[in-house]
Amino acid sequence: MRLRGVRGSRNIEDRRRQRGGGGKGGAKIGGVGLLIILAVGYFAGVDVSGLLQQLDAPAQSAPRQVSAQDEHAAQFTSQVLATTETVWSQVFPDQLGREYQAPVLVLFAGQTSSPCGGASGATGPFYCPADEKAYLDTEFFDTLARNLGAKGDFAAAYVIAHEVAHHVQNELGILGEVNKRRKTASEAQANALTVRLELQADCLSGVWARYVDGMLEPGDLNEALNAARKIGDDHLQRRAGRVPQPHTFTHGTSEQRARWFARGYDGGQVRDCDTFGTEQL
């Protein structure tokens, strides 16, 4: 992805130098944590701190050191976030007749807190509608490439765009409505609603990709499509040694995720992303 000359976003809250982010830190992720890592960006955040072996951070500890690699990842994240601001600030008035209010993206290392629960490397990136912030540990990019097999800068950019897409849903009132419906639904019904929410976010990510098409390099689109497939529920459950159980899906199959991203990219229209108005996902 060609980002040379692209400004960095001002909507970054950097907590990476905080040890433990006000909570606990120093955890190593075991098998359960890895499975949760694979469930990228679960709706409204997932607090899995109780599943992790954690050590209390010292009350008075020196600021955490940030590596050059992590600084590069943070700059990349800031630039990609800026492209989402540019795109949605254009799409909202053009297609929706309204103004776009950009979210804040919180960068953290290891663990931090959010109104939606504890944020840690094991939750993966997620969006919290309560404070309208997205949360990202930049080390997740390594997990995406090494553990999930989704390599490339545009795969990482897709992850950022997906979380911003959840903010778009929140701006449009979709997140709030789905959350209300989930509260009175059965587990299977709630999961089905969340799948539609996630696939819509994939489609909206595709709309963003369409608008930044001039920044794409050969192979970038395939990187995003591959990332979408690698985090499909069926793929993740097979990877964990399980037979896929559709009623437990919360993000959609690999085929669905890639197809809805492609749909948004091909048309570049928000109206094409109505996953709640179709029977066939």
ABEGO torsion letter per residue (X at the ends): XBABGBBBBAABBBAAABBGGGBBBGBBBBAAAAAAAABBGBBGEBBAAAABBBBBBBABBBBBBBBAAAAAAAAAAAAAAAAAAAAAAAAAAAAAGBBBBBBBBBBBBGBBBBAAEBBBAAAEBBBBAAAGBBBBBAAAAAAAAAAAGBBEAAAAAAAAAAAAAAAAAAAAGAAAAAAAAAAABBAAAAAAAAAAAAAAAAAAAAAAAAAAAAABBBGAAAAAAAAAAAABAAAAAAAAGBBBBAAABAAEBAAAAAAAAAAAAAAGBAAAABAAABABX
